[in-house]
Amino acid sequence: MDRVLVTGGAGFIGSNFIRHLLKETDCKVINLDKLTYAGNLRNIRDLRPEKRHKFVKGNITNRKLVDSLVGKADSVVNFAAESHVDRSIETPQVFVETNILGTQVILDACRRFHVPFQQISTDEVYGSRAEGSLRETDLLNPSSPYSASKAAADLLVNAYHVTYGLEVTVTRSTNNYGPNQHPEKLIPRLITNALLGKRLPLYGSGKNVRDWIFVEDNCRAIQRVLEKGEKGEIYNIAGGNERKNMDIAREILRRLSLPETMIEFVGDRPGHDYRYSLDCAKIHRLGWKPRVDFEQGLQKTIDWYVANKRWWRTLSD
């Protein structure tokens, strides 16, 4: 039975991935999470009876701890990261420490123990693209301290493969959404504000475009790369659901029977990318395609936030 070390496993995507692994495979999971504001034990509360899941509280920059856990694993999947662009603009040092140094600490441990490593990255490392879709071979052009720290980590991962022969893969996904996502992110922020009767804030004109993928689809893609991905390769993951932020806000309000006058346009953030779009032909060749269309996934997400107000009320501003 394989043993998978998942870092950042109490976060949004990480907790969903662990749940997916335990459901779809017979592997054992070691879950390492620092439990910052975004890492929430309530995300994995349902896993307490699961004997194949072990939670460890700790920081990925702690070399001794990371060594002790990597030495027990057959593979490592690194979700642990500071991931909110706005916070990275305010406090970039935290993002450098966690996203770059933390990744390097894990890579060192994987090199010592000869354990394959999978890095969970983001489409934001490519920067904005007005037309067409970006491929894995395109140049990195990050715009924020967050995306720059993730791009640096991706380069470190590649360097450990080229220099040390470490078995690595990287996945870069578009915007994830779904249940259990922290309300600082766009879709849960819009939903929770609407449920609270607050304005729905949109940066600038609200015309910025993102591609959205339901979190369970991304988890299936990550598992496919973990099992079938070619070592040293990068795989884009997208849902094929490009939407303007303004259109998402309108759709959420429509589904909640609330007026569009609740939308409020606020000053744009510095370095705000206009559009992200990924070419996913490479992972499609591994046999993966998204299953959840945006309309279905959005309704499932809205229903979850409606039914779980106790979960998110304490996290909302």
KEKE-3310 file (N, C-alpha, C; in steps of 0.2 Angstrom, whole numbers, plus 5000, padded with zeros to 4 digits):
npx = (5004:5003:5011:5007:5013:5004:5006:4999:4987:4975:4970:4959:4960:4969:4963:4952:4958:4964:4953:4948:4958:4958:4945:4946:4957:4968:4978:4988:4988:4998:4996:5001:5000:5001:4991:4987:4977:4970:4971:4961:4955:4942:4939:4944:4937:4928:4937:4942:4938:4945:4957:4967:4972:4982:4985:4997:5002:5012:5026:5031:5044:5051:5064:5068:5056:5050:5059:5057:5045:5044:5053:5045:5037:5030:5028:5027:5015:5014:5004:5005:5005:5005:4992:4984:4982:4980:4984:4998:5002:5002:5010:5023:5034:5031:5026:5037:5044:5036:5032:5043:5055:5050:5046:5058:5064:5056:5060:5073:5072:5066:5075:5085:5079:5075:5062:5048:5041:5028:5023:5011:5005:5000:4990:4993:5007:5011:5006:4996:4986:4980:4974:4971:4978:4989:5003:5012:5026:5027:5034:5037:5029:5026:5015:5012:5018:5014:5012:5024:5032:5027:5031:5045:5046:5042:5053:5063:5059:5061:5075:5079:5076:5084:5097:5099:5092:5080:5064:5051:5035:5024:5009:4998:4985:4969:4958:4951:4936:4922:4915:4920:4929:4939:4932:4939:4942:4936:4923:4917:4917:4908:4897:4895:4894:4883:4873:4874:4868:4877:4886:4893:4909:4919:4934:4940:4933:4926:4928:4938:4945:4943:4947:4938:4938:4930:4934:4934:4937:4949:4956:4955:4963:4976:4978:4979:4991:5000:5000:5002:5009:5023:5040:5048:5040:5028:5010:4996:4980:4964:4947:4940:4931:4929:4925:4919:4922:4912:4901:4900:4897:4884:4877:4877:4869:4857:4854:4851:4841:4842:4845:4855:4860:4867:4880:4896:4908:4925:4941:4954:4966:4984:4994:4985:4980:4973:4967:4967:4971:4972:4981:4976:4980:4990:4988:4976:4980:4984:4972:4963:4949:4938:4924:4913:4902:4902:4890:4883:4893:4893:4881:4881:4891:4885:4874:4881:4886:4875:4870:4879:4882:4887:4900:4907:4904:4912:4924:4922:4925)
npy = (4994:5011:5025:5041:5057:5072:5089:5103:5099:5102:5112:5120:5114:5104:5096:5091:5084:5074:5067:5062:5053:5044:5039:5034:5026:5013:5019:5025:5040:5054:5068:5084:5100:5117:5124:5138:5153:5148:5135:5123:5113:5109:5106:5093:5086:5075:5065:5059:5046:5038:5027:5026:5039:5051:5065:5078:5092:5105:5115:5117:5122:5117:5108:5096:5090:5088:5080:5068:5064:5063:5053:5042:5041:5036:5044:5062:5075:5092:5104:5114:5131:5149:5158:5169:5182:5196:5197:5194:5205:5214:5207:5201:5194:5183:5174:5172:5165:5153:5148:5147:5144:5134:5124:5121:5115:5103:5097:5095:5085:5075:5072:5066:5055:5049:5050:5052:5068:5079:5095:5107:5119:5135:5143:5156:5159:5161:5173:5186:5184:5190:5185:5168:5152:5147:5137:5123:5125:5139:5155:5160:5173:5181:5191:5196:5196:5183:5175:5176:5170:5157:5153:5154:5143:5133:5133:5129:5116:5110:5112:5103:5091:5091:5093:5084:5073:5070:5063:5071:5080:5093:5102:5114:5123:5131:5143:5136:5130:5127:5117:5121:5131:5145:5160:5172:5170:5173:5167:5161:5172:5181:5173:5172:5185:5189:5181:5187:5199:5209:5220:5215:5215:5220:5220:5234:5236:5224:5215:5206:5190:5173:5156:5143:5128:5115:5109:5095:5089:5094:5087:5074:5076:5079:5067:5058:5063:5060:5047:5043:5053:5059:5060:5074:5083:5096:5099:5107:5111:5114:5119:5123:5134:5149:5164:5181:5190:5199:5193:5181:5186:5191:5179:5172:5180:5180:5166:5166:5174:5188:5206:5214:5226:5224:5222:5230:5240:5241:5250:5245:5232:5232:5228:5219:5205:5203:5191:5174:5159:5142:5129:5113:5101:5092:5085:5080:5070:5061:5055:5062:5072:5086:5083:5090:5103:5121:5127:5117:5114:5127:5128:5118:5122:5135:5129:5122:5132:5139:5129:5128:5138:5140:5135:5145:5158:5162:5164:5174:5192)
npz = (5000:4995:5002:5004:5006:5010:5009:5016:5018:5025:5019:5006:4992:4995:5006:4999:4990:4997:5003:4990:4987:4997:4995:4981:4980:4988:4996:5010:5019:5024:5032:5032:5039:5043:5049:5046:5044:5033:5033:5039:5052:5052:5039:5037:5046:5045:5042:5053:5058:5049:5047:5038:5037:5043:5053:5054:5063:5057:5050:5034:5032:5042:5044:5051:5054:5042:5035:5043:5040:5026:5025:5028:5017:5001:4990:4987:4988:4985:4992:5000:5003:5003:4996:4992:4982:4986:4999:4997:4991:5002:5012:5006:5011:5018:5009:5001:5010:5013:5001:4993:5000:5008:4999:4994:5005:5006:4994:4996:5006:4999:4989:4997:5002:4991:4985:4975:4969:4969:4963:4966:4957:4949:4936:4936:4936:4923:4919:4912:4898:4883:4871:4865:4871:4885:4884:4892:4889:4887:4892:4909:4917:4929:4939:4952:4969:4975:4963:4958:4968:4967:4954:4955:4964:4955:4946:4954:4957:4944:4943:4953:4947:4935:4940:4951:4947:4953:4954:4948:4946:4939:4942:4935:4938:4933:4941:4955:4962:4974:4987:5004:5002:5007:5012:5007:4994:4977:4972:4983:4991:4985:4985:5000:5004:4997:5004:5016:5014:5010:5000:4984:4980:4966:4957:4948:4932:4932:4922:4921:4916:4920:4920:4926:4937:4944:4960:4963:4950:4947:4957:4953:4941:4946:4953:4942:4936:4946:4945:4932:4925:4916:4922:4927:4920:4916:4919:4912:4919:4917:4917:4906:4907:4904:4911:4914:4928:4932:4926:4933:4946:4943:4940:4951:4960:4953:4954:4968:4969:4970:4968:4954:4958:4970:4967:4968:4961:4964:4968:4957:4960:4962:4948:4942:4934:4917:4910:4911:4903:4898:4889:4888:4881:4884:4896:4893:4885:4894:4897:4905:4907:4912:4922:4928:4923:4923:4927:4934:4944:4950:4956:4965:4973:4978:4985:4995:5003:5007:5015:5025:5034:5047:5046:5038:5043:5054:5047:5038:5034)
capx = (5000:5007:5010:5007:5013:5001:5007:4994:4981:4969:4967:4954:4961:4972:4958:4948:4962:4965:4947:4948:4963:4955:4939:4947:4963:4969:4984:4988:4989:5001:4993:5005:4998:5003:4985:4986:4970:4967:4971:4956:4953:4935:4940:4945:4934:4925:4942:4944:4938:4948:4963:4972:4974:4986:4986:5002:5003:5019:5027:5035:5050:5054:5068:5068:5050:5049:5063:5055:5039:5046:5056:5040:5032:5032:5027:5025:5011:5014:4999:5006:5007:5001:4990:4980:4986:4980:4989:5005:5004:5003:5015:5026:5040:5028:5025:5043:5047:5032:5031:5050:5060:5046:5047:5065:5065:5053:5064:5079:5071:5064:5082:5089:5076:5073:5055:5045:5038:5023:5022:5004:5006:4995:4991:4996:5014:5011:5004:4990:4986:4974:4971:4974:4979:4996:5006:5017:5032:5028:5038:5034:5028:5021:5013:5011:5022:5011:5013:5032:5034:5025:5035:5051:5046:5042:5059:5067:5057:5064:5082:5081:5075:5089:5103:5099:5089:5074:5058:5046:5030:5021:5003:4996:4978:4966:4955:4947:4930:4918:4914:4925:4934:4940:4928:4943:4942:4931:4916:4914:4916:4902:4891:4894:4892:4876:4869:4874:4865:4882:4888:4898:4914:4922:4939:4940:4927:4923:4928:4944:4942:4947:4945:4936:4938:4927:4939:4935:4940:4957:4959:4956:4969:4982:4980:4981:4998:5004:5001:5003:5013:5030:5044:5051:5035:5023:5004:4991:4974:4959:4940:4937:4925:4931:4920:4921:4920:4905:4896:4899:4893:4877:4874:4876:4864:4851:4852:4849:4835:4844:4846:4862:4862:4871:4887:4899:4914:4930:4947:4958:4972:4990:4996:4979:4980:4966:4964:4971:4969:4977:4980:4977:4981:4995:4985:4971:4983:4984:4965:4959:4945:4934:4917:4908:4902:4902:4883:4882:4897:4892:4875:4883:4894:4880:4870:4885:4887:4869:4868:4885:4884:4891:4907:4910:4903:4918:4930:4921:4926)
capy = (5000:5017:5030:5048:5063:5078:5095:5108:5094:5105:5118:5119:5109:5098:5092:5088:5078:5068:5064:5059:5048:5039:5036:5030:5021:5010:5022:5028:5047:5058:5075:5089:5107:5122:5127:5145:5155:5145:5128:5122:5106:5107:5103:5086:5083:5069:5060:5057:5039:5035:5024:5027:5046:5053:5072:5081:5099:5107:5119:5114:5125:5113:5102:5090:5087:5086:5074:5063:5062:5061:5046:5037:5041:5034:5050:5068:5080:5098:5109:5119:5137:5155:5158:5174:5188:5202:5196:5194:5212:5217:5204:5197:5190:5176:5170:5169:5160:5147:5145:5145:5140:5128:5119:5119:5110:5097:5094:5092:5079:5070:5070:5062:5048:5046:5050:5057:5074:5083:5102:5110:5126:5139:5146:5163:5160:5163:5180:5188:5182:5193:5180:5161:5149:5146:5130:5122:5128:5146:5158:5162:5180:5182:5198:5197:5192:5177:5171:5176:5164:5150:5152:5152:5136:5128:5133:5125:5109:5108:5111:5097:5086:5091:5093:5078:5067:5069:5062:5077:5083:5099:5103:5121:5123:5137:5144:5131:5133:5122:5118:5122:5136:5151:5166:5177:5169:5176:5164:5161:5179:5183:5170:5173:5192:5189:5178:5191:5205:5214:5222:5210:5219:5217:5225:5238:5235:5217:5212:5202:5184:5168:5149:5139:5121:5112:5106:5088:5088:5096:5082:5069:5077:5078:5060:5056:5065:5057:5040:5042:5058:5058:5063:5081:5086:5100:5098:5112:5109:5119:5117:5126:5138:5156:5169:5187:5191:5202:5188:5176:5189:5191:5173:5170:5184:5177:5160:5168:5179:5195:5211:5215:5232:5223:5222:5236:5240:5245:5251:5239:5230:5233:5222:5214:5201:5203:5185:5168:5153:5136:5124:5107:5095:5087:5081:5076:5064:5056:5052:5066:5078:5088:5080:5095:5109:5126:5128:5112:5115:5133:5127:5113:5127:5139:5125:5120:5138:5140:5124:5127:5145:5140:5134:5151:5164:5164:5165:5180:5198)
capz = (5000:4995:5008:5001:5011:5007:5013:5015:5017:5028:5015:5002:4987:4998:5009:4994:4986:5002:5002:4984:4987:5002:4991:4975:4981:4995:4999:5016:5018:5030:5031:5036:5038:5048:5051:5046:5043:5027:5035:5044:5054:5050:5032:5038:5052:5043:5041:5060:5059:5044:5049:5033:5037:5049:5053:5058:5063:5057:5045:5029:5033:5048:5040:5054:5054:5035:5034:5047:5037:5019:5025:5028:5012:4994:4986:4991:4984:4989:4991:5005:5000:5004:4990:4991:4979:4989:5005:4995:4990:5008:5016:5002:5014:5020:5003:4999:5015:5013:4994:4990:5005:5010:4993:4994:5011:5004:4989:4999:5009:4994:4986:5002:5003:4984:4985:4970:4972:4964:4965:4964:4955:4947:4930:4937:4934:4916:4918:4908:4890:4880:4867:4864:4878:4886:4885:4897:4887:4887:4897:4915:4917:4935:4940:4959:4974:4975:4957:4957:4972:4964:4948:4958:4966:4950:4943:4959:4956:4938:4944:4957:4942:4930:4943:4955:4945:4957:4950:4949:4941:4941:4939:4935:4937:4933:4947:4958:4966:4977:4995:5009:5000:5011:5009:5004:4987:4973:4971:4990:4994:4982:4988:5007:5004:4995:5009:5022:5012:5009:4993:4981:4977:4960:4956:4942:4928:4933:4916:4921:4914:4923:4919:4932:4937:4950:4964:4962:4944:4948:4961:4948:4937:4950:4954:4936:4935:4951:4943:4925:4923:4914:4926:4924:4915:4918:4916:4913:4921:4916:4917:4900:4909:4905:4913:4917:4935:4933:4924:4939:4951:4941:4940:4958:4962:4949:4957:4974:4968:4972:4963:4952:4961:4975:4964:4969:4958:4969:4965:4955:4964:4958:4944:4941:4927:4914:4908:4911:4899:4898:4884:4892:4877:4887:4901:4890:4882:4899:4898:4909:4905:4917:4922:4931:4920:4927:4929:4939:4949:4954:4960:4970:4978:4982:4990:5001:5007:5010:5020:5030:5037:5053:5044:5035:5046:5058:5043:5034:5037)
cpx = (5004:5006:5012:5007:5010:5002:5002:4987:4975:4966:4962:4955:4964:4968:4954:4952:4963:4959:4946:4952:4960:4949:4941:4953:4964:4976:4983:4991:4992:4999:4997:5002:4999:4997:4985:4979:4966:4967:4966:4954:4946:4934:4941:4942:4931:4930:4944:4944:4942:4955:4969:4975:4977:4987:4992:5002:5010:5020:5032:5042:5054:5058:5068:5062:5048:5053:5060:5048:5040:5049:5052:5036:5035:5032:5025:5021:5011:5009:5000:5009:5002:4999:4985:4984:4986:4984:4996:5007:5006:5009:5019:5031:5037:5027:5031:5045:5043:5033:5038:5054:5056:5047:5054:5067:5062:5057:5070:5078:5069:5070:5085:5086:5073:5066:5052:5041:5034:5022:5015:5005:5000:4996:4993:5003:5015:5010:4998:4991:4979:4970:4975:4975:4986:4997:5011:5024:5033:5031:5034:5034:5024:5021:5013:5016:5020:5013:5021:5035:5033:5030:5042:5052:5046:5049:5064:5066:5061:5072:5084:5080:5082:5096:5104:5096:5082:5068:5052:5041:5027:5014:5001:4989:4975:4962:4950:4941:4926:4918:4920:4930:4934:4936:4932:4943:4936:4924:4914:4913:4910:4896:4890:4891:4885:4871:4869:4870:4870:4883:4893:4903:4918:4928:4938:4933:4923:4924:4934:4941:4947:4943:4944:4935:4935:4933:4940:4938:4947:4960:4960:4962:4975:4983:4982:4989:5002:5005:5003:5008:5020:5035:5048:5046:5030:5016:4999:4984:4969:4952:4937:4931:4927:4925:4923:4919:4914:4900:4895:4895:4885:4873:4873:4870:4857:4849:4850:4843:4836:4846:4853:4864:4866:4879:4890:4906:4919:4936:4951:4964:4978:4992:4991:4979:4973:4963:4970:4968:4974:4976:4981:4978:4985:4992:4979:4973:4984:4977:4961:4955:4940:4927:4911:4908:4901:4895:4881:4886:4896:4886:4876:4887:4890:4876:4874:4885:4881:4868:4874:4887:4888:4899:4910:4909:4908:4924:4929:4923:4920)
cpy = (5006:5021:5037:5053:5069:5084:5100:5104:5096:5111:5116:5113:5103:5093:5088:5082:5072:5064:5060:5053:5042:5035:5031:5026:5018:5013:5024:5036:5050:5065:5080:5096:5111:5125:5134:5147:5151:5137:5127:5115:5104:5104:5096:5082:5076:5063:5057:5050:5035:5033:5025:5034:5048:5061:5074:5088:5101:5112:5116:5117:5121:5107:5096:5086:5084:5080:5068:5060:5060:5054:5040:5036:5038:5039:5056:5073:5087:5103:5115:5126:5143:5157:5164:5180:5194:5202:5196:5201:5216:5214:5199:5192:5183:5172:5168:5164:5153:5144:5143:5141:5134:5122:5117:5114:5103:5093:5091:5085:5073:5067:5065:5055:5045:5045:5055:5062:5077:5090:5104:5117:5129:5142:5153:5164:5162:5170:5180:5186:5185:5189:5173:5158:5147:5138:5129:5125:5135:5149:5160:5170:5183:5189:5200:5194:5185:5173:5171:5170:5157:5148:5151:5145:5131:5127:5128:5117:5106:5107:5105:5091:5085:5090:5086:5072:5065:5068:5067:5078:5089:5100:5111:5121:5130:5138:5139:5134:5126:5122:5118:5127:5142:5157:5172:5176:5172:5173:5163:5168:5182:5180:5172:5181:5193:5187:5183:5198:5211:5215:5216:5214:5216:5223:5228:5238:5229:5213:5207:5194:5178:5161:5146:5132:5119:5108:5098:5086:5089:5090:5076:5069:5076:5071:5056:5057:5061:5050:5039:5047:5057:5063:5069:5085:5091:5099:5104:5108:5114:5116:5119:5130:5145:5160:5175:5187:5194:5197:5183:5179:5189:5185:5170:5174:5182:5171:5161:5172:5185:5199:5212:5222:5230:5222:5229:5235:5244:5246:5245:5238:5231:5227:5217:5211:5202:5196:5179:5162:5148:5132:5117:5100:5090:5083:5077:5070:5059:5053:5056:5071:5080:5085:5085:5101:5115:5128:5123:5113:5121:5132:5123:5118:5131:5135:5123:5126:5140:5135:5124:5134:5145:5139:5141:5157:5167:5166:5172:5186:5201)
cpz = (5000:5000:5004:5006:5007:5011:5011:5015:5021:5025:5010:4997:4991:5002:5005:4991:4991:5002:4996:4984:4991:4999:4985:4975:4988:4999:5006:5015:5025:5028:5035:5034:5044:5052:5052:5045:5038:5028:5040:5046:5053:5043:5032:5044:5051:5042:5048:5061:5054:5046:5044:5033:5043:5048:5057:5057:5062:5051:5040:5029:5038:5045:5044:5054:5047:5033:5037:5043:5029:5019:5026:5022:5005:4989:4990:4986:4988:4987:4996:5002:5003:4997:4988:4988:4983:4996:5003:4993:4996:5012:5011:5005:5016:5014:5000:5004:5014:5006:4991:4994:5007:5005:4993:4999:5009:4999:4991:5002:5004:4990:4991:5002:4996:4984:4980:4973:4966:4967:4962:4963:4953:4940:4930:4936:4927:4915:4914:4901:4887:4875:4867:4871:4879:4887:4890:4895:4886:4893:4903:4915:4923:4937:4948:4963:4974:4969:4956:4962:4970:4958:4950:4961:4961:4946:4948:4958:4950:4939:4948:4952:4938:4934:4947:4953:4949:4952:4952:4944:4944:4938:4940:4933:4937:4940:4949:4962:4969:4984:4999:5007:5005:5008:5007:4996:4983:4974:4978:4993:4991:4985:4995:5008:5002:5001:5015:5020:5011:5001:4990:4977:4971:4959:4949:4938:4929:4927:4915:4920:4918:4921:4925:4932:4944:4954:4963:4955:4944:4952:4957:4943:4940:4952:4948:4934:4940:4949:4936:4922:4921:4919:4923:4920:4919:4915:4917:4915:4921:4915:4910:4901:4910:4906:4915:4924:4936:4931:4930:4944:4949:4941:4947:4961:4959:4953:4965:4975:4971:4967:4961:4955:4967:4973:4965:4966:4963:4965:4963:4959:4959:4954:4942:4934:4924:4913:4909:4907:4897:4892:4888:4887:4880:4892:4898:4887:4887:4901:4903:4905:4911:4916:4924:4927:4925:4930:4935:4945:4954:4958:4966:4976:4982:4987:4996:5006:5010:5016:5026:5032:5043:5052:5042:5039:5050:5054:5039:5038:5041)
residu = (MET:ASP:ARG:VAL:LEU:VAL:THR:GLY:GLY:ALA:GLY:PHE:ILE:GLY:SER:ASN:PHE:ILE:ARG:HIS:LEU:LEU:LYS:GLU:THR:ASP:CYS:LYS:VAL:ILE:ASN:LEU:ASP:LYS:LEU:THR:TYR:ALA:GLY:ASN:LEU:ARG:ASN:ILE:ARG:ASP:LEU:ARG:PRO:GLU:LYS:ARG:HIS:LYS:PHE:VAL:LYS:GLY:ASN:ILE:THR:ASN:ARG:LYS:LEU:VAL:ASP:SER:LEU:VAL:GLY:LYS:ALA:ASP:SER:VAL:VAL:ASN:PHE:ALA:ALA:GLU:SER:HIS:VAL:ASP:ARG:SER:ILE:GLU:THR:PRO:GLN:VAL:PHE:VAL:GLU:THR:ASN:ILE:LEU:GLY:THR:GLN:VAL:ILE:LEU:ASP:ALA:CYS:ARG:ARG:PHE:HIS:VAL:PRO:PHE:GLN:GLN:ILE:SER:THR:ASP:GLU:VAL:TYR:GLY:SER:ARG:ALA:GLU:GLY:SER:LEU:ARG:GLU:THR:ASP:LEU:LEU:ASN:PRO:SER:SER:PRO:TYR:SER:ALA:SER:LYS:ALA:ALA:ALA:ASP:LEU:LEU:VAL:ASN:ALA:TYR:HIS:VAL:THR:TYR:GLY:LEU:GLU:VAL:THR:VAL:THR:ARG:SER:THR:ASN:ASN:TYR:GLY:PRO:ASN:GLN:HIS:PRO:GLU:LYS:LEU:ILE:PRO:ARG:LEU:ILE:THR:ASN:ALA:LEU:LEU:GLY:LYS:ARG:LEU:PRO:LEU:TYR:GLY:SER:GLY:LYS:ASN:VAL:ARG:ASP:TRP:ILE:PHE:VAL:GLU:ASP:ASN:CYS:ARG:ALA:ILE:GLN:ARG:VAL:LEU:GLU:LYS:GLY:GLU:LYS:GLY:GLU:ILE:TYR:ASN:ILE:ALA:GLY:GLY:ASN:GLU:ARG:LYS:ASN:MET:ASP:ILE:ALA:ARG:GLU:ILE:LEU:ARG:ARG:LEU:SER:LEU:PRO:GLU:THR:MET:ILE:GLU:PHE:VAL:GLY:ASP:ARG:PRO:GLY:HIS:ASP:TYR:ARG:TYR:SER:LEU:ASP:CYS:ALA:LYS:ILE:HIS:ARG:LEU:GLY:TRP:LYS:PRO:ARG:VAL:ASP:PHE:GLU:GLN:GLY:LEU:GLN:LYS:THR:ILE:ASP:TRP:TYR:VAL:ALA:ASN:LYS:ARG:TRP:TRP:ARG:THR:LEU:SER:ASP)
# end
